[in-house]
Amino acid sequence: MKPKLTDLLRQLFPAAAFDGQDPTLGVGSFAEWDSLGHFNFLLLVEETFGLQFSVDEITELKTLAQIRENLAAKGVEA
Amino acid sequence: MSQRIQICGTSFLLPGNPAWSALGQGWEPVFAGFDEWARLLLDPVPPVDPPAALVWVLFLEDLLPGQALAPSLALKDPGQRRQALAELVAPLLIPLDARLANHPQTPLIVAYSLPVVGSAIEGGRGRPAWEQARQALEELLRARVDQHPGLLLLPLDRQLARLGLDQAFDDRNLYAARCRLSQAGLRVLARCLGDLLHRQHNAAKKVLVLDCDNTLWGGVVGEVGLAGLALGQDGLGKAFQDFQRAAQDLSRTGILLAIVSKNNEEDVWEVFDQHAGMVLTRDDLVAFKVNWRDKAGNLLELAADLDLGADSFVFWDDNPLEREVVKARASQVTVVDPPADVTRWPRLLRDLPLFGRFETTAEDAKKKAQYQARAQFKAEQGRVVDETGFLKGIALKPSLVPIGPGSVARAAQLCAKTNQFNLRVIRHTQADILALADEPGAVAFLGHLADRFGDPGNVALLLARPTADPQVAFLDSFMLSCRVLGRHFEAWMLAQAVAKLREQGARWLLAEFRPEKRNQVAQDFLAGHGLIPWAEAPAPARERLAPLCRDMGGQIYLAELASLTIPYLEIYDETQAD
């Protein structure tokens, strides 16, 4: 079974505390999730679900909800 | 505790990316800021807390855009073109040269990349521009490796090519984050760096132990007989044969081969002696255990027979159950979990980093014969009651080999690999050894020993360094390959050092034994060769030497050189030392 996006967040930022239900959860929600952390997170999402975001998507996808919606449009439930 | 590795690069390397976990346990990557690589390499100030190694990842495209090459490549004369390219690339290495000159003690790894650019047509008749630039860079880097023992190279494109360059590089990452590599490419970089770092700090494995049925050949010989085995024919039979070739090639570089098989011994030798598809011969094997006993026990017995630690063994068996038993009961042995698909085995064995070494010395190639000779020595020694008479009769020929550019690789190899007879188990690098040997008042040499049973080569290393007290020398390192244990060569080595130290005006020798996992054999050496344990030393001596021992955590011994009596030297009395 594929992990959820929140599982990937915990994997990448094991020391961070966050609320997985928070609809605004995204870049800047905690210190480690800065722009570099976000890029690394998107690469991890790509590798996990076997897809690739375009440069535009990388610029636009800033919250977990947006990423989830983008994946759903590609037929991936996360 | 993790060791810190400082990493800088001409492109961004995505600190914190999960791919960096492929470095392996024990390494903590610390990244320089983006575009800080030149400042870091040029910085002449020694860091307060130097890293275990510095890594410079060089993407030549970052520093040499295509148009910079054009004038050099327009030159028609190949010699002139080569010279012009070298002149173009050489200034890029100025920061590297500064680093090597300013901080020679910190190991430095240069990972470099210049992937294939352009279409197949470009290389149809001429040599593509990038290929020529890469060659110029490689020649300059290789010249530096010869001069700097602490420098390692990682030609990254060769490793990335396994993944496929299109998979390894990602232009999307380049334009979005100034990182040339994909996450998968980054993982290859991290894994390769991890392999290099691991080998810098750990000895390579020495013995490959192979199963027979369904490992060296397809099928169970006891069931299908000689004619029923898959070996040598097209398909799987060819894969098994190529696997044997890969093993044989390893043995030619000094890796010892052995077999451990649950089988009737005569069945196994029938295959070795009579099957036309066999590549390996009995002579390729340094030892074997073919019986119906448990393989873990057989492996540990093999290690004892060869006087090698089981942690220098690698075990390859097709049967997952046997592998699990070995993992559980002989946990020191490294067990390979090969894929079920045998066609992948030959390449997998050839690429296994467990056996990889930075340099192969002349001694390596002679390993098999040495271990076979050692087994013969042990057998004859066991039959003789008068040890001194026996040793006098085997034509021992010891000699000293000074530390220098031609011998320092072997000295560092002994430091990295000697676990048993090793007083302090300090893993000195080549740079450390050269620096120590150059200190005024130091006595540093390798010991070479030959006898009737063979020429094991340079088998011992002794490094004694001066201390703050000009009349006191400290035995920094003393180690002896287990191949020559039992010949009292350690006594002869110590005697040579003592003579040299006395010539230089030293009066005292201070030594330390640091207990490690497997160096018990060295524990009794100091007391057994005239040195006095600290607690038993005369008070005036302790008073004088105490300030020199403050940092020593091991067992301290000392000797007054004028009165030191070393036993066993009569064995070497009639030998001709060079």
Interface residues (C-beta under 8 A of the other chain):
Chain A: Q11 L12 E32 L36 G37 F39 N40 L43 L44 E46 E47 Q52 S54 V55 I58 T59
Chain B: L14 P15 G16 N17 P18 R172 N173 Y175 A176 A177 Q183 A184
